[in-house]
Amino acid sequence: MTQILFRNAATQVFALFMILLACIAGPVLAQTYPTKAITMIVPFPAGGATDVQARALAQAAGRELKQQIVIVNQPGVSGTLGPATMARQAAPDGYTIAIAPGTLWRQPHLQKVNYDALADFTYIAGITSYTHGVVVRQDAAWKDLQSLLAHAKANPGKVSYGTVGKGSTSHIAMERLARAAGVEFNFIPFKGAAEVYTALLGGHIDVSAEAGFAATVDGGKGRLLATFTDARLKNRPVVSTIKELGYDIVMAGSYGIAGPKGMDPKVVTMLQDAFKKAVDGPEFEHQLALQDQPKAYMDSKSYTAYAYKSFTDEKRFLGELKIRFDE
């Protein structure tokens, strides 16, 4: 009997020890984090606007954290493949994070997905929003949006446009424009904006509706017909918005930084603060200016609330449009 009581007491002591150890482990992790390089998944191909911005952001945030942030490109499924894979496979220790595009909150309302947009992620920080525009080649016959739409109306399905995939902000924007103008476009999906502009300049598509148009337009190879912004761009005051041309359409996809669910709040705070300084730094501000993008920093609390609101808004908005891809 004494031996049994002793074993029970020993078991209880061991259990208490493990509980104490677990309680101590979290604070110790936060105090020592980070002790090694951090991986940041970019869900678009290398060379595109988001990739270039992410590298500038990672370099600046890495200096704040005193550890390298390594970029890994994992494109696909309108920018959701990378963060969704991270959410399923990565440990919530702060060493694997991802660029989280706004399509994370849209795709579940368009088709079946293998992630829960709200439960599977720790939303660390909001970063910026994209600036989308309608771009054609410089040698195209269309000098303005009206002439493009007139041609598309006279030639249903003949004018092709490219975006970074089904359900992307640019895809939904162009489908809204097509409905409002009573035209039919031929939609061609790509994995990233760099591929879209390569296809545009190569004559494989007629129109790009993607962000990241600055290099093509400023290099004299493309013509920006209009933007999906609420107001004209500061650096391009002669370019009309879609809205002022008579179509009440404003689209601005966002992106931020997310990790797997269950991250230590102290680690999240360290990351959000490092990214705040990176967003305000000259390297990242320069990259945003090159693409006519605004700073849109949000801390973890604000970004999480934004994610919940965006998820609800997307459900209502797409329900009104009656758009789904798996029916």
N, C-alpha and C positions, 0 to 999 in steps of 0.2 A: 504494500500500500504506500509506504514511504517513497519507494522508487517511482511509483506512478505519479504521486503528487509532485515529486521533484521534476519529473519529465514535463508535467503540465506547466509547472512554474517556469521551467527553462524555456518552453515553447512560447509562453506569454512574454517573457523577457525578450526573446529573439524577435517576436512580432513587433514589440514596442520599439526595439532597436531599429528595425527596418523602416518603421513609420518615421522615426526621427531622422533616419538617414535620407529618406525621400524628401522630408521637409527642408533639410539642410542643402540637398543637392541643387534645388532650384536657385536659391540665392547665390550659391557658390558659382553656378554656371553663369549667372548674370554678371557676377563680379569679375569673372575671368574672360568672358566673351568679348571679342572673338580671339581665339588662339591659333586659328589657321585660316586659309583662304576661304572666301565665300563664293559660291556659284550663283550666278544670276542668269536665269533662262530668258532668252529673248525669243518670242514666238513668231518671228519673221526672219527671212533669210538675211545673211550678211550683206552689207552694202546699201540697204534701204535706209530711209530717214530715221525710223525707230531704232535700228541697229546702231547707227552713228551716234544718235542722241544717248542711247543706253551706255555706250562705251565712254562717252564724256561724263555721264552721270556716275558710272561705276568708278571711274578713275578718281573723281572728286570725293565721292563718299568713302572710297577705300582709304584715302588719306586721313579722313576724319576718324575712321575705325582702326587705322594703323594695321590694316590687312588688305591684301589684294582681293578685289572682286573680279572673278573670272567670268567672262561672257560665254554662254553656250547657246547656239542658235538651234531652235526646234520649231520650225514653221509647220503650219497646217491647220485645217478646220477654222479658218477665219481668225487665226491668232489664239485659239483656245486650246490647241493640242498641248503646247508646252506647259502652261500653268495647270491644266487638268492632270497631266502626267505627274507633275511635281506634287500636287495635292494628294494623289494616290500613293506615291512611292517614297517621297522624301520624309525624313525625320523632322519633327517640329523644333529643331535645335537652332534655327537661325542661319544654318550654313548652306541652305538651298532656298532661294527665293526666285521670284519670277516677275517679269513685266506682265501686268494684268490689264488687257484691253477691255473696253466696254462691251465687247461682244460676249464676254463671259456671262453677262446678265441678259443678253438678247437671245442667244442660241437655245436655251432651254424652252423658250416659247415658240421656236421655229421647228425644232426637231428633237428627237431623243438624244440625250447626252449622258455621259458616264461620270458626271460630277454633280454635286449640289452647290449651286453658285453662292449660297449664303452660309451653309454649314461646313463646307470643306476647306475654307480659306481663312487665314488671318490677314486682314487688310491693314497694311503697314503705313502706307503714305500715298496720297494722290500726287501726281506729278504735272501733267499738262493735258491739253486737248488738241486734237488734230484740226487742221484747216483743209477742207476738201474743196476741190474745184473741178470744173469741166474743162479739159485740156485736149486740144487737137494738134496735129503736126503744123508746123509753120507754113508748109506748102498746101495745106488743106483749103478747099474752096470756101469753107465756112468762116466768115469774119466775125460773126457774133452768134449768140445762142439762138436767136430767132431763125436765122438761116439754117442752122443745124436741125432745129426742130421741124422746120418746114420740109426739109429734105427727108427726114425720118418719117414724117407723116405721108409723104408721097411714095415712100419706098419702105413699107412695113417689114421689119425684121432684117433689113439690109445694113443698117448702121450698127456696128459692133462696139461695145465698150468693155473695159476691163476694170476689175477691182481685186482686192485681196481675198475674195471668196464669198460664198453664199452667206448672207446674213451680216456681212460687214456694214459699217455705217455708210460707206460709199455705195454699196449695192442697194441698200434700202433707200438711200437718197435718190438714186437714179430711177428706181422703180416708182417712187412717189412722183418724180418729175414726169416720167412716161405717162402715168395715169392722169396727172393734172393736165398735161398737154395733149392727151389723146393720141399718143404715138406708141409704136412697138419697137424696142431695141433688141439687139442680139447680145445677151450677156455672156461674157467669157471670164471665168474665175482663174485667179493666179494665187500663188503662195505668198507673194510679197510685192510691195510697190515697185521695187527695182525691176522685177520681171514685167510688171505692167508697162512701165515706161520703155523698157527694151522692146517689147512687143509693139508699142505705139510707134516708136521711131523706126522700127523695122517694117512697118506697114501691115502688121498682122491684125491689128485692131484699129478702129477709127478714132476712138475716144478713150481717154482715161478720166475716171472720176475719183482718183485717189488723192490722198495727201502726199506731201513730198514732191511737189511739182516745181519747186524753185529752180533746181539745177537745169531742168529741161526748158523752162520758160526763160530764165535769165541767160541761158546759153544760146538763145536764139533758135532753138530747134522745135519749140512748142509755143502754142498760143493759148493763153488762159481766157476762156470766153466768159466765165462767170464763177462765182464762189457760192458755197452753201452757208456762208457766215451770216450773222445777223446784221452786220454793218460792213461797209467797204474796208478792205485791208489798209492799214496805215501806210504800208510801203507800196501799195498798188491802188491808188485812189481813183484811177480811171476805169478800173474793172468793176462792173456791176455785180450786185448780188442776185441770186435767183429770186429772192423775195421781192426786190424792187422791180424786177422784170415781170412781175405779175403772178408768181407762183409762191404761195405761202409755205415755203419749205426752208427750214433752218436745221442743219445737221452738224454736230460736232462731237465725234467720238473721243473718248478720253482714254488715258492709261495711267496706271499707278504701279505700286509695288505690293505684292502679296506673298505670303508664305503659307505653309500647310496649317491646318487647324491645330489648336492646342499649344501655340508658342508661348513661352514665358513672357509676361507683360513687360518685364524689365528689359529683355532682349529686344522686344518690339520698340520700346521707347528709345533705346540706343540706335536702332536702325532708322526710325522715323526722324530723329534729330540729325543723324548723319546725312540723310537724304535732303532734309530741309536746307542744310548748309550747301549741299551740292547743287540744289536747284537755284539757289541764290548766287552761286559762283559764276565767274566770267566764262568758263569753258562751256557750261551748259546753256547759259543765257545766249551765248553766241550761236550755238546750234539751234536753239529755238527761233532766234531771229532769222536765221537762214531759211527756215520753213514757214515763216509768218505765224508761228504758234505762240500762244500766251503761256505764262506760268500759271499753274492752277494747283499749287501745293495745298494739301490737306493732311493734318495729322491723322493718326490711326483712328481716333474716335470719330472725327468728321468724315473720314474716308469710308469707314464702316457704315455710318448712317447714309452716306451717299450711295453706297452699294445697295443697301436695302431699298432706298427710294427708287434708284434706277431700275432695279429688278421689277418693282411694281409698275413703274411707268412704262417700261418696255412691254410688259404683259398687256396693259391697257391699250397702248399705242398699236401694237401688232394685231391685237384683237379687232381693233377698228378697221385696220387695213385688210384683215382676213388673209394674212400671208402665213403659210406653213410650207415646209419642204419635205415632210415625210408622209404626206397624204396622197 
